[in-house]
Amino acid sequence: MEMEKYFFCYSTNLYEFLRYTKGIVFICTAFHDKTGKRFWLFERDEVLLEALKEYNECGKQLGLHARQV
């Protein structure tokens, strides 16, 4: 599997933004085998990258530290 083609989302807030605000459909959801944290797997494309930029910008406006993708 080419990992750079996919985005693993471990944030419930980010997942909800991508899924419900932006209407981006995830490929699958699962739990990390070592940490037990749930994640959602998205295909990395231009639509997703633009949504992530928007999410990060909203976080900066609120004074939150956003993770780089």
CHARMM-style PDB file with segment names, atoms N, HN, CA, C and O in Angstrom:
ATOM      1  N   MET     1       0.849  -1.170   0.000  1.00  0.00      PROA
ATOM      2  CA  MET     1       0.000   0.000   0.000  1.00  0.00      PROA
ATOM      3  C   MET     1       0.897   1.236   0.000  1.00  0.00      PROA
ATOM      4  O   MET     1       1.820   1.331   0.810  1.00  0.00      PROA
ATOM      5  N   GLU     2       0.638   2.171  -0.889  1.00  0.00      PROA
ATOM      6  HN  GLU     2      -0.111   2.095  -1.547  1.00  0.00      PROA
ATOM      7  CA  GLU     2       1.373   3.428  -0.939  1.00  0.00      PROA
ATOM      8  C   GLU     2       0.781   4.373   0.095  1.00  0.00      PROA
ATOM      9  O   GLU     2      -0.285   4.951  -0.117  1.00  0.00      PROA
ATOM     10  N   MET     3       1.479   4.525   1.213  1.00  0.00      PROA
ATOM     11  HN  MET     3       2.345   4.056   1.385  1.00  0.00      PROA
ATOM     12  CA  MET     3       0.947   5.266   2.357  1.00  0.00      PROA
ATOM     13  C   MET     3       0.703   6.745   2.058  1.00  0.00      PROA
ATOM     14  O   MET     3      -0.193   7.346   2.650  1.00  0.00      PROA
ATOM     15  N   GLU     4       1.478   7.344   1.153  1.00  0.00      PROA
ATOM     16  HN  GLU     4       2.206   6.855   0.671  1.00  0.00      PROA
ATOM     17  CA  GLU     4       1.297   8.770   0.860  1.00  0.00      PROA
ATOM     18  C   GLU     4      -0.025   9.048   0.151  1.00  0.00      PROA
ATOM     19  O   GLU     4      -0.429  10.206   0.036  1.00  0.00      PROA
ATOM     20  N   LYS     5      -0.701   8.010  -0.322  1.00  0.00      PROA
ATOM     21  HN  LYS     5      -0.373   7.070  -0.229  1.00  0.00      PROA
ATOM     22  CA  LYS     5      -2.002   8.171  -0.981  1.00  0.00      PROA
ATOM     23  C   LYS     5      -3.149   8.278   0.013  1.00  0.00      PROA
ATOM     24  O   LYS     5      -4.287   8.552  -0.369  1.00  0.00      PROA
ATOM     25  N   TYR     6      -2.845   8.059   1.294  1.00  0.00      PROA
ATOM     26  HN  TYR     6      -1.921   7.836   1.604  1.00  0.00      PROA
ATOM     27  CA  TYR     6      -3.896   7.996   2.306  1.00  0.00      PROA
ATOM     28  C   TYR     6      -3.615   8.935   3.472  1.00  0.00      PROA
ATOM     29  O   TYR     6      -2.466   9.262   3.769  1.00  0.00      PROA
ATOM     30  N   PHE     7      -4.689   9.358   4.121  1.00  0.00      PROA
ATOM     31  HN  PHE     7      -5.622   9.092   3.880  1.00  0.00      PROA
ATOM     32  CA  PHE     7      -4.591  10.202   5.308  1.00  0.00      PROA
ATOM     33  C   PHE     7      -5.287   9.491   6.456  1.00  0.00      PROA
ATOM     34  O   PHE     7      -6.475   9.180   6.374  1.00  0.00      PROA
ATOM     35  N   PHE     8      -4.547   9.234   7.522  1.00  0.00      PROA
ATOM     36  HN  PHE     8      -3.581   9.486   7.589  1.00  0.00      PROA
ATOM     37  CA  PHE     8      -5.088   8.605   8.721  1.00  0.00      PROA
ATOM     38  C   PHE     8      -5.508   9.705   9.680  1.00  0.00      PROA
ATOM     39  O   PHE     8      -4.670  10.470  10.156  1.00  0.00      PROA
ATOM     40  N   CYS     9      -6.780   9.786   9.960  1.00  0.00      PROA
ATOM     41  HN  CYS     9      -7.461   9.165   9.573  1.00  0.00      PROA
ATOM     42  CA  CYS     9      -7.331  10.827  10.819  1.00  0.00      PROA
ATOM     43  C   CYS     9      -7.637  10.224  12.189  1.00  0.00      PROA
ATOM     44  O   CYS     9      -8.495   9.350  12.314  1.00  0.00      PROA
ATOM     45  N   TYR    10      -6.927  10.699  13.215  1.00  0.00      PROA
ATOM     46  HN  TYR    10      -6.230  11.409  13.114  1.00  0.00      PROA
ATOM     47  CA  TYR    10      -7.128  10.217  14.574  1.00  0.00      PROA
ATOM     48  C   TYR    10      -7.933  11.196  15.424  1.00  0.00      PROA
ATOM     49  O   TYR    10      -8.187  10.927  16.598  1.00  0.00      PROA
ATOM     50  N   SER    11      -8.331  12.316  14.854  1.00  0.00      PROA
ATOM     51  HN  SER    11      -8.124  12.534  13.900  1.00  0.00      PROA
ATOM     52  CA  SER    11      -9.068  13.350  15.584  1.00  0.00      PROA
ATOM     53  C   SER    11     -10.559  13.264  15.271  1.00  0.00      PROA
ATOM     54  O   SER    11     -10.964  13.335  14.110  1.00  0.00      PROA
ATOM     55  N   THR    12     -11.362  13.112  16.307  1.00  0.00      PROA
ATOM     56  HN  THR    12     -11.032  13.054  17.250  1.00  0.00      PROA
ATOM     57  CA  THR    12     -12.812  13.080  16.118  1.00  0.00      PROA
ATOM     58  C   THR    12     -13.314  14.412  15.574  1.00  0.00      PROA
ATOM     59  O   THR    12     -14.194  14.441  14.714  1.00  0.00      PROA
ATOM     60  N   ASN    13     -12.757  15.514  16.073  1.00  0.00      PROA
ATOM     61  HN  ASN    13     -12.042  15.490  16.771  1.00  0.00      PROA
ATOM     62  CA  ASN    13     -13.173  16.831  15.587  1.00  0.00      PROA
ATOM     63  C   ASN    13     -12.859  16.999  14.105  1.00  0.00      PROA
ATOM     64  O   ASN    13     -13.693  17.483  13.340  1.00  0.00      PROA
ATOM     65  N   LEU    14     -11.663  16.601  13.706  1.00  0.00      PROA
ATOM     66  HN  LEU    14     -10.986  16.208  14.328  1.00  0.00      PROA
ATOM     67  CA  LEU    14     -11.281  16.702  12.298  1.00  0.00      PROA
ATOM     68  C   LEU    14     -12.136  15.770  11.455  1.00  0.00      PROA
ATOM     69  O   LEU    14     -12.603  16.159  10.384  1.00  0.00      PROA
ATOM     70  N   TYR    15     -12.347  14.549  11.920  1.00  0.00      PROA
ATOM     71  HN  TYR    15     -11.968  14.232  12.790  1.00  0.00      PROA
ATOM     72  CA  TYR    15     -13.200  13.607  11.196  1.00  0.00      PROA
ATOM     73  C   TYR    15     -14.582  14.214  10.952  1.00  0.00      PROA
ATOM     74  O   TYR    15     -15.094  14.161   9.834  1.00  0.00      PROA
ATOM     75  N   GLU    16     -15.187  14.789  11.993  1.00  0.00      PROA
ATOM     76  HN  GLU    16     -14.771  14.832  12.902  1.00  0.00      PROA
ATOM     77  CA  GLU    16     -16.522  15.369  11.848  1.00  0.00      PROA
ATOM     78  C   GLU    16     -16.528  16.544  10.871  1.00  0.00      PROA
ATOM     79  O   GLU    16     -17.482  16.719  10.113  1.00  0.00      PROA
ATOM     80  N   PHE    17     -15.466  17.347  10.889  1.00  0.00      PROA
ATOM     81  HN  PHE    17     -14.691  17.206  11.505  1.00  0.00      PROA
ATOM     82  CA  PHE    17     -15.352  18.450   9.942  1.00  0.00      PROA
ATOM     83  C   PHE    17     -15.280  17.910   8.516  1.00  0.00      PROA
ATOM     84  O   PHE    17     -16.003  18.373   7.634  1.00  0.00      PROA
ATOM     85  N   LEU    18     -14.412  16.935   8.297  1.00  0.00      PROA
ATOM     86  HN  LEU    18     -13.825  16.559   9.014  1.00  0.00      PROA
ATOM     87  CA  LEU    18     -14.248  16.380   6.950  1.00  0.00      PROA
ATOM     88  C   LEU    18     -15.525  15.697   6.477  1.00  0.00      PROA
ATOM     89  O   LEU    18     -15.948  15.889   5.337  1.00  0.00      PROA
ATOM     90  N   ARG    19     -16.129  14.914   7.333  1.00  0.00      PROA
ATOM     91  HN  ARG    19     -15.785  14.758   8.259  1.00  0.00      PROA
ATOM     92  CA  ARG    19     -17.282  14.094   6.948  1.00  0.00      PROA
ATOM     93  C   ARG    19     -18.567  14.915   6.828  1.00  0.00      PROA
ATOM     94  O   ARG    19     -19.275  14.836   5.824  1.00  0.00      PROA
ATOM     95  N   TYR    20     -18.855  15.698   7.856  1.00  0.00      PROA
ATOM     96  HN  TYR    20     -18.281  15.762   8.672  1.00  0.00      PROA
ATOM     97  CA  TYR    20     -20.166  16.345   7.909  1.00  0.00      PROA
ATOM     98  C   TYR    20     -20.166  17.776   7.368  1.00  0.00      PROA
ATOM     99  O   TYR    20     -21.155  18.216   6.782  1.00  0.00      PROA
ATOM    100  N   THR    21     -19.071  18.498   7.559  1.00  0.00      PROA
ATOM    101  HN  THR    21     -18.267  18.140   8.034  1.00  0.00      PROA
ATOM    102  CA  THR    21     -19.015  19.865   7.034  1.00  0.00      PROA
ATOM    103  C   THR    21     -18.618  19.869   5.571  1.00  0.00      PROA
ATOM    104  O   THR    21     -19.199  20.603   4.772  1.00  0.00      PROA
ATOM    105  N   LYS    22     -17.626  19.051   5.210  1.00  0.00      PROA
ATOM    106  HN  LYS    22     -17.154  18.455   5.860  1.00  0.00      PROA
ATOM    107  CA  LYS    22     -17.114  19.046   3.843  1.00  0.00      PROA
ATOM    108  C   LYS    22     -17.693  17.917   2.989  1.00  0.00      PROA
ATOM    109  O   LYS    22     -17.534  17.939   1.768  1.00  0.00      PROA
ATOM    110  N   GLY    23     -18.349  16.948   3.585  1.00  0.00      PROA
ATOM    111  HN  GLY    23     -18.478  16.931   4.577  1.00  0.00      PROA
ATOM    112  CA  GLY    23     -18.974  15.863   2.827  1.00  0.00      PROA
ATOM    113  C   GLY    23     -17.995  14.878   2.223  1.00  0.00      PROA
ATOM    114  O   GLY    23     -18.309  14.216   1.233  1.00  0.00      PROA
ATOM    115  N   ILE    24     -16.815  14.775   2.807  1.00  0.00      PROA
ATOM    116  HN  ILE    24     -16.560  15.312   3.611  1.00  0.00      PROA
ATOM    117  CA  ILE    24     -15.793  13.842   2.300  1.00  0.00      PROA
ATOM    118  C   ILE    24     -16.037  12.470   2.927  1.00  0.00      PROA
ATOM    119  O   ILE    24     -16.160  12.346   4.145  1.00  0.00      PROA
ATOM    120  N   VAL    25     -16.102  11.470   2.101  1.00  0.00      PROA
ATOM    121  HN  VAL    25     -16.001  11.570   1.111  1.00  0.00      PROA
ATOM    122  CA  VAL    25     -16.384  10.110   2.561  1.00  0.00      PROA
ATOM    123  C   VAL    25     -15.066   9.393   2.871  1.00  0.00      PROA
ATOM    124  O   VAL    25     -14.120   9.439   2.086  1.00  0.00      PROA
ATOM    125  N   PHE    26     -15.025   8.733   4.027  1.00  0.00      PROA
ATOM    126  HN  PHE    26     -15.793   8.696   4.666  1.00  0.00      PROA
ATOM    127  CA  PHE    26     -13.826   7.983   4.390  1.00  0.00      PROA
ATOM    128  C   PHE    26     -13.866   6.593   3.772  1.00  0.00      PROA
ATOM    129  O   PHE    26     -14.931   6.097   3.405  1.00  0.00      PROA
ATOM    130  N   ILE    27     -12.694   5.966   3.661  1.00  0.00      PROA
ATOM    131  HN  ILE    27     -11.829   6.369   3.959  1.00  0.00      PROA
ATOM    132  CA  ILE    27     -12.589   4.630   3.068  1.00  0.00      PROA
ATOM    133  C   ILE    27     -13.012   3.577   4.081  1.00  0.00      PROA
ATOM    134  O   ILE    27     -13.806   2.686   3.778  1.00  0.00      PROA
ATOM    135  N   CYS    28     -12.470   3.692   5.288  1.00  0.00      PROA
ATOM    136  HN  CYS    28     -11.825   4.415   5.535  1.00  0.00      PROA
ATOM    137  CA  CYS    28     -12.813   2.744   6.348  1.00  0.00      PROA
ATOM    138  C   CYS    28     -12.447   3.351   7.689  1.00  0.00      PROA
ATOM    139  O   CYS    28     -11.776   4.381   7.753  1.00  0.00      PROA
ATOM    140  N   THR    29     -12.883   2.719   8.741  1.00  0.00      PROA
ATOM    141  HN  THR    29     -13.428   1.882   8.689  1.00  0.00      PROA
ATOM    142  CA  THR    29     -12.487   3.098  10.091  1.00  0.00      PROA
ATOM    143  C   THR    29     -12.001   1.843  10.796  1.00  0.00      PROA
ATOM    144  O   THR    29     -12.470   0.738  10.522  1.00  0.00      PROA
ATOM    145  N   ALA    30     -11.051   2.029  11.710  1.00  0.00      PROA
ATOM    146  HN  ALA    30     -10.670   2.927  11.933  1.00  0.00      PROA
ATOM    147  CA  ALA    30     -10.467   0.896  12.426  1.00  0.00      PROA
ATOM    148  C   ALA    30      -9.822   1.417  13.704  1.00  0.00      PROA
ATOM    149  O   ALA    30      -9.884   2.608  14.006  1.00  0.00      PROA
ATOM    150  N   PHE    31      -9.210   0.511  14.442  1.00  0.00      PROA
ATOM    151  HN  PHE    31      -9.160  -0.457  14.197  1.00  0.00      PROA
ATOM    152  CA  PHE    31      -8.496   0.863  15.661  1.00  0.00      PROA
ATOM    153  C   PHE    31      -7.027   0.508  15.495  1.00  0.00      PROA
ATOM    154  O   PHE    31      -6.691  -0.573  15.011  1.00  0.00      PROA
ATOM    155  N   HSD    32      -6.152   1.430  15.901  1.00  0.00      PROA
ATOM    156  HN  HSD    32      -6.425   2.308  16.294  1.00  0.00      PROA
ATOM    157  CA  HSD    32      -4.710   1.191  15.822  1.00  0.00      PROA
ATOM    158  C   HSD    32      -4.379   0.002  16.706  1.00  0.00      PROA
ATOM    159  O   HSD    32      -4.831  -0.078  17.849  1.00  0.00      PROA
ATOM    160  N   ASP    33      -3.589  -0.921  16.175  1.00  0.00      PROA
ATOM    161  HN  ASP    33      -3.222  -0.857  15.247  1.00  0.00      PROA
ATOM    162  CA  ASP    33      -3.338  -2.173  16.904  1.00  0.00      PROA
ATOM    163  C   ASP    33      -2.518  -1.978  18.182  1.00  0.00      PROA
ATOM    164  O   ASP    33      -2.663  -2.771  19.112  1.00  0.00      PROA
ATOM    165  N   LYS    34      -1.663  -0.953  18.263  1.00  0.00      PROA
ATOM    166  HN  LYS    34      -1.545  -0.308  17.508  1.00  0.00      PROA
ATOM    167  CA  LYS    34      -0.843  -0.755  19.468  1.00  0.00      PROA
ATOM    168  C   LYS    34      -1.480   0.217  20.454  1.00  0.00      PROA
ATOM    169  O   LYS    34      -1.430  -0.010  21.663  1.00  0.00      PROA
ATOM    170  N   THR    35      -2.077   1.298  19.955  1.00  0.00      PROA
ATOM    171  HN  THR    35      -2.117   1.483  18.973  1.00  0.00      PROA
ATOM    172  CA  THR    35      -2.620   2.319  20.858  1.00  0.00      PROA
ATOM    173  C   THR    35      -4.099   2.124  21.165  1.00  0.00      PROA
ATOM    174  O   THR    35      -4.598   2.617  22.177  1.00  0.00      PROA
ATOM    175  N   GLY    36      -4.793   1.411  20.298  1.00  0.00      PROA
ATOM    176  HN  GLY    36      -4.388   1.011  19.476  1.00  0.00      PROA
ATOM    177  CA  GLY    36      -6.219   1.216  20.480  1.00  0.00      PROA
ATOM    178  C   GLY    36      -7.053   2.428  20.074  1.00  0.00      PROA
ATOM    179  O   GLY    36      -8.274   2.419  20.230  1.00  0.00      PROA
ATOM    180  N   LYS    37      -6.396   3.481  19.549  1.00  0.00      PROA
ATOM    181  HN  LYS    37      -5.404   3.488  19.422  1.00  0.00      PROA
ATOM    182  CA  LYS    37      -7.130   4.678  19.126  1.00  0.00      PROA
ATOM    183  C   LYS    37      -7.837   4.426  17.802  1.00  0.00      PROA
ATOM    184  O   LYS    37      -7.293   3.800  16.892  1.00  0.00      PROA
ATOM    185  N   ARG    38      -9.045   4.922  17.723  1.00  0.00      PROA
ATOM    186  HN  ARG    38      -9.487   5.430  18.462  1.00  0.00      PROA
ATOM    187  CA  ARG    38      -9.821   4.808  16.484  1.00  0.00      PROA
ATOM    188  C   ARG    38      -9.288   5.794  15.461  1.00  0.00      PROA
ATOM    189  O   ARG    38      -8.888   6.904  15.810  1.00  0.00      PROA
ATOM    190  N   PHE    39      -9.284   5.386  14.187  1.00  0.00      PROA
ATOM    191  HN  PHE    39      -9.609   4.484  13.904  1.00  0.00      PROA
ATOM    192  CA  PHE    39      -8.922   6.297  13.113  1.00  0.00      PROA
ATOM    193  C   PHE    39      -9.844   6.087  11.930  1.00  0.00      PROA
ATOM    194  O   PHE    39     -10.491   5.050  11.793  1.00  0.00      PROA
ATOM    195  N   TRP    40      -9.885   7.105  11.078  1.00  0.00      PROA
ATOM    196  HN  TRP    40      -9.358   7.948  11.190  1.00  0.00      PROA
ATOM    197  CA  TRP    40     -10.640   7.059   9.835  1.00  0.00      PROA
ATOM    198  C   TRP    40      -9.641   7.239   8.710  1.00  0.00      PROA
ATOM    199  O   TRP    40      -8.768   8.104   8.784  1.00  0.00      PROA
ATOM    200  N   LEU    41      -9.760   6.440   7.679  1.00  0.00      PROA
ATOM    201  HN  LEU    41     -10.469   5.737   7.618  1.00  0.00      PROA
ATOM    202  CA  LEU    41      -8.830   6.471   6.558  1.00  0.00      PROA
ATOM    203  C   LEU    41      -9.477   7.197   5.384  1.00  0.00      PROA
ATOM    204  O   LEU    41     -10.551   6.817   4.919  1.00  0.00      PROA
ATOM    205  N   PHE    42      -8.808   8.247   4.912  1.00  0.00      PROA
ATOM    206  HN  PHE    42      -7.935   8.556   5.289  1.00  0.00      PROA
ATOM    207  CA  PHE    42      -9.285   9.034   3.783  1.00  0.00      PROA
ATOM    208  C   PHE    42      -8.287   8.937   2.642  1.00  0.00      PROA
ATOM    209  O   PHE    42      -7.085   8.800   2.869  1.00  0.00      PROA
ATOM    210  N   GLU    43      -8.785   9.006   1.419  1.00  0.00      PROA
ATOM    211  HN  GLU    43      -9.762   9.117   1.235  1.00  0.00      PROA
ATOM    212  CA  GLU    43      -7.901   9.094   0.269  1.00  0.00      PROA
ATOM    213  C   GLU    43      -7.377  10.530   0.195  1.00  0.00      PROA
ATOM    214  O   GLU    43      -8.147  11.487   0.277  1.00  0.00      PROA
ATOM    215  N   ARG    44      -6.066  10.664   0.039  1.00  0.00      PROA
ATOM    216  HN  ARG    44      -5.441   9.887  -0.028  1.00  0.00      PROA
ATOM    217  CA  ARG    44      -5.439  11.983  -0.033  1.00  0.00      PROA
ATOM    218  C   ARG    44      -5.570  12.503  -1.465  1.00  0.00      PROA
ATOM    219  O   ARG    44      -4.951  11.977  -2.390  1.00  0.00      PROA
ATOM    220  N   ASP    45      -6.391  13.548  -1.629  1.00  0.00      PROA
ATOM    221  HN  ASP    45      -6.894  13.975  -0.878  1.00  0.00      PROA
ATOM    222  CA  ASP    45      -6.568  14.180  -2.940  1.00  0.00      PROA
ATOM    223  C   ASP    45      -6.683  15.681  -2.732  1.00  0.00      PROA
ATOM    224  O   ASP    45      -6.572  16.160  -1.603  1.00  0.00      PROA
ATOM    225  N   GLU    46      -6.903  16.422  -3.799  1.00  0.00      PROA
ATOM    226  HN  GLU    46      -6.994  16.032  -4.716  1.00  0.00      PROA
ATOM    227  CA  GLU    46      -6.964  17.884  -3.706  1.00  0.00      PROA
ATOM    228  C   GLU    46      -8.109  18.353  -2.815  1.00  0.00      PROA
ATOM    229  O   GLU    46      -7.952  19.321  -2.070  1.00  0.00      PROA
ATOM    230  N   VAL    47      -9.245  17.689  -2.881  1.00  0.00      PROA
ATOM    231  HN  VAL    47      -9.372  16.903  -3.486  1.00  0.00      PROA
ATOM    232  CA  VAL    47     -10.397  18.078  -2.059  1.00  0.00      PROA
ATOM    233  C   VAL    47     -10.047  17.940  -0.576  1.00  0.00      PROA
ATOM    234  O   VAL    47     -10.333  18.831   0.223  1.00  0.00      PROA
ATOM    235  N   LEU    48      -9.430  16.823  -0.221  1.00  0.00      PROA
ATOM    236  HN  LEU    48      -9.198  16.099  -0.870  1.00  0.00      PROA
ATOM    237  CA  LEU    48      -9.039  16.598   1.170  1.00  0.00      PROA
ATOM    238  C   LEU    48      -7.987  17.615   1.602  1.00  0.00      PROA
ATOM    239  O   LEU    48      -8.090  18.182   2.690  1.00  0.00      PROA
ATOM    240  N   LEU    49      -6.989  17.848   0.776  1.00  0.00      PROA
ATOM    241  HN  LEU    49      -6.906  17.387  -0.107  1.00  0.00      PROA
ATOM    242  CA  LEU    49      -5.922  18.781   1.136  1.00  0.00      PROA
ATOM    243  C   LEU    49      -6.461  20.194   1.349  1.00  0.00      PROA
ATOM    244  O   LEU    49      -6.023  20.892   2.263  1.00  0.00      PROA
ATOM    245  N   GLU    50      -7.396  20.613   0.521  1.00  0.00      PROA
ATOM    246  HN  GLU    50      -7.752  20.045  -0.222  1.00  0.00      PROA
ATOM    247  CA  GLU    50      -8.009  21.930   0.696  1.00  0.00      PROA
ATOM    248  C   GLU    50      -8.817  21.987   1.997  1.00  0.00      PROA
ATOM    249  O   GLU    50      -8.786  22.995   2.704  1.00  0.00      PROA
ATOM    250  N   ALA    51      -9.526  20.928   2.306  1.00  0.00      PROA
ATOM    251  HN  ALA    51      -9.552  20.109   1.732  1.00  0.00      PROA
ATOM    252  CA  ALA    51     -10.302  20.876   3.552  1.00  0.00      PROA
ATOM    253  C   ALA    51      -9.376  20.913   4.764  1.00  0.00      PROA
ATOM    254  O   ALA    51      -9.689  21.564   5.760  1.00  0.00      PROA
ATOM    255  N   LEU    52      -8.241  20.223   4.692  1.00  0.00      PROA
ATOM    256  HN  LEU    52      -7.986  19.693   3.882  1.00  0.00      PROA
ATOM    257  CA  LEU    52      -7.283  20.239   5.800  1.00  0.00      PROA
ATOM    258  C   LEU    52      -6.685  21.628   5.989  1.00  0.00      PROA
ATOM    259  O   LEU    52      -6.478  22.071   7.118  1.00  0.00      PROA
ATOM    260  N   LYS    53      -6.408  22.312   4.882  1.00  0.00      PROA
ATOM    261  HN  LYS    53      -6.576  21.951   3.965  1.00  0.00      PROA
ATOM    262  CA  LYS    53      -5.909  23.691   4.969  1.00  0.00      PROA
ATOM    263  C   LYS    53      -6.941  24.578   5.663  1.00  0.00      PROA
ATOM    264  O   LYS    53      -6.607  25.367   6.547  1.00  0.00      PROA
ATOM    265  N   GLU    54      -8.192  24.434   5.251  1.00  0.00      PROA
ATOM    266  HN  GLU    54      -8.463  23.793   4.533  1.00  0.00      PROA
ATOM    267  CA  GLU    54      -9.267  25.231   5.851  1.00  0.00      PROA
ATOM    268  C   GLU    54      -9.393  24.947   7.346  1.00  0.00      PROA
ATOM    269  O   GLU    54      -9.540  25.870   8.147  1.00  0.00      PROA
ATOM    270  N   TYR    55      -9.336  23.685   7.716  1.00  0.00      PROA
ATOM    271  HN  TYR    55      -9.216  22.934   7.065  1.00  0.00      PROA
ATOM    272  CA  TYR    55      -9.438  23.290   9.120  1.00  0.00      PROA
ATOM    273  C   TYR    55      -8.290  23.890   9.932  1.00  0.00      PROA
ATOM    274  O   TYR    55      -8.494  24.393  11.037  1.00  0.00      PROA
ATOM    275  N   ASN    56      -7.081  23.829   9.370  1.00  0.00      PROA
ATOM    276  HN  ASN    56      -6.915  23.419   8.473  1.00  0.00      PROA
ATOM    277  CA  ASN    56      -5.909  24.388  10.052  1.00  0.00      PROA
ATOM    278  C   ASN    56      -6.032  25.902  10.191  1.00  0.00      PROA
ATOM    279  O   ASN    56      -5.683  26.458  11.233  1.00  0.00      PROA
ATOM    280  N   GLU    57      -6.522  26.566   9.160  1.00  0.00      PROA
ATOM    281  HN  GLU    57      -6.805  26.115   8.314  1.00  0.00      PROA
ATOM    282  CA  GLU    57      -6.701  28.019   9.226  1.00  0.00      PROA
ATOM    283  C   GLU    57      -7.728  28.398  10.290  1.00  0.00      PROA
ATOM    284  O   GLU    57      -7.531  29.367  11.023  1.00  0.00      PROA
ATOM    285  N   CYS    58      -8.804  27.653  10.378  1.00  0.00      PROA
ATOM    286  HN  CYS    58      -8.964  26.865   9.782  1.00  0.00      PROA
ATOM    287  CA  CYS    58      -9.817  27.909  11.412  1.00  0.00      PROA
ATOM    288  C   CYS    58      -9.195  27.748  12.799  1.00  0.00      PROA
ATOM    289  O   CYS    58      -9.476  28.533  13.705  1.00  0.00      PROA
ATOM    290  N   GLY    59      -8.362  26.742  12.958  1.00  0.00      PROA
ATOM    291  HN  GLY    59      -8.133  26.105  12.222  1.00  0.00      PROA
ATOM    292  CA  GLY    59      -7.681  26.520  14.234  1.00  0.00      PROA
ATOM    293  C   GLY    59      -6.736  27.654  14.581  1.00  0.00      PROA
ATOM    294  O   GLY    59      -6.667  28.074  15.737  1.00  0.00      PROA
ATOM    295  N   LYS    60      -6.006  28.157  13.590  1.00  0.00      PROA
ATOM    296  HN  LYS    60      -6.063  27.816  12.652  1.00  0.00      PROA
ATOM    297  CA  LYS    60      -5.090  29.284  13.828  1.00  0.00      PROA
ATOM    298  C   LYS    60      -5.873  30.507  14.267  1.00  0.00      PROA
ATOM    299  O   LYS    60      -5.439  31.229  15.165  1.00  0.00      PROA
ATOM    300  N   GLN    61      -7.022  30.751  13.648  1.00  0.00      PROA
ATOM    301  HN  GLN    61      -7.374  30.164  12.919  1.00  0.00      PROA
ATOM    302  CA  GLN    61      -7.847  31.902  14.018  1.00  0.00      PROA
ATOM    303  C   GLN    61      -8.344  31.788  15.458  1.00  0.00      PROA
ATOM    304  O   GLN    61      -8.563  32.796  16.131  1.00  0.00      PROA
ATOM    305  N   LEU    62      -8.520  30.550  15.923  1.00  0.00      PROA
ATOM    306  HN  LEU    62      -8.343  29.731  15.377  1.00  0.00      PROA
ATOM    307  CA  LEU    62      -8.981  30.327  17.290  1.00  0.00      PROA
ATOM    308  C   LEU    62      -7.821  30.229  18.271  1.00  0.00      PROA
ATOM    309  O   LEU    62      -8.033  30.075  19.474  1.00  0.00      PROA
ATOM    310  N   GLY    63      -6.586  30.318  17.757  1.00  0.00      PROA
ATOM    311  HN  GLY    63      -6.414  30.443  16.780  1.00  0.00      PROA
ATOM    312  CA  GLY    63      -5.415  30.230  18.615  1.00  0.00      PROA
ATOM    313  C   GLY    63      -4.994  28.828  18.946  1.00  0.00      PROA
ATOM    314  O   GLY    63      -4.260  28.616  19.911  1.00  0.00      PROA
ATOM    315  N   LEU    64      -5.441  27.860  18.167  1.00  0.00      PROA
ATOM    316  HN  LEU    64      -6.037  28.033  17.383  1.00  0.00      PROA
ATOM    317  CA  LEU    64      -5.083  26.466  18.388  1.00  0.00      PROA
ATOM    318  C   LEU    64      -3.853  26.110  17.557  1.00  0.00      PROA
ATOM    319  O   LEU    64      -3.597  26.716  16.517  1.00  0.00      PROA
ATOM    320  N   HSD    65      -3.111  25.139  18.022  1.00  0.00      PROA
ATOM    321  HN  HSD    65      -3.320  24.647  18.867  1.00  0.00      PROA
ATOM    322  CA  HSD    65      -1.944  24.664  17.271  1.00  0.00      PROA
ATOM    323  C   HSD    65      -2.386  23.505  16.394  1.00  0.00      PROA
ATOM    324  O   HSD    65      -2.871  22.492  16.897  1.00  0.00      PROA
ATOM    325  N   ALA    66      -2.223  23.647  15.095  1.00  0.00      PROA
ATOM    326  HN  ALA    66      -1.829  24.471  14.686  1.00  0.00      PROA
ATOM    327  CA  ALA    66      -2.650  22.616  14.146  1.00  0.00      PROA
ATOM    328  C   ALA    66      -1.458  21.759  13.744  1.00  0.00      PROA
ATOM    329  O   ALA    66      -0.331  22.246  13.657  1.00  0.00      PROA
ATOM    330  N   ARG    67      -1.713  20.506  13.504  1.00  0.00      PROA
ATOM    331  HN  ARG    67      -2.629  20.111  13.575  1.00  0.00      PROA
ATOM    332  CA  ARG    67      -0.697  19.559  13.058  1.00  0.00      PROA
ATOM    333  C   ARG    67      -0.515  19.690  11.560  1.00  0.00      PROA
ATOM    334  O   ARG    67      -1.492  19.807  10.820  1.00  0.00      PROA
ATOM    335  N   GLN    68       0.720  19.673  11.113  1.00  0.00      PROA
ATOM    336  HN  GLN    68       1.514  19.578  11.714  1.00  0.00      PROA
ATOM    337  CA  GLN    68       0.997  19.728   9.673  1.00  0.00      PROA
ATOM    338  C   GLN    68       0.760  18.357   9.056  1.00  0.00      PROA
ATOM    339  O   GLN    68       1.063  17.335   9.672  1.00  0.00      PROA
ATOM    340  N   VAL    69       0.219  18.332   7.842  1.00  0.00      PROA
ATOM    341  HN  VAL    69      -0.027  19.162   7.342  1.00  0.00      PROA
ATOM    342  CA  VAL    69      -0.028  17.058   7.155  1.00  0.00      PROA
ATOM    343  C   VAL    69       0.835  16.951   5.932  1.00  0.00      PROA
ATOM    344  OT1 VAL    69       0.773  15.950   5.218  1.00  0.00      PROA
TER     345      VAL     69
END
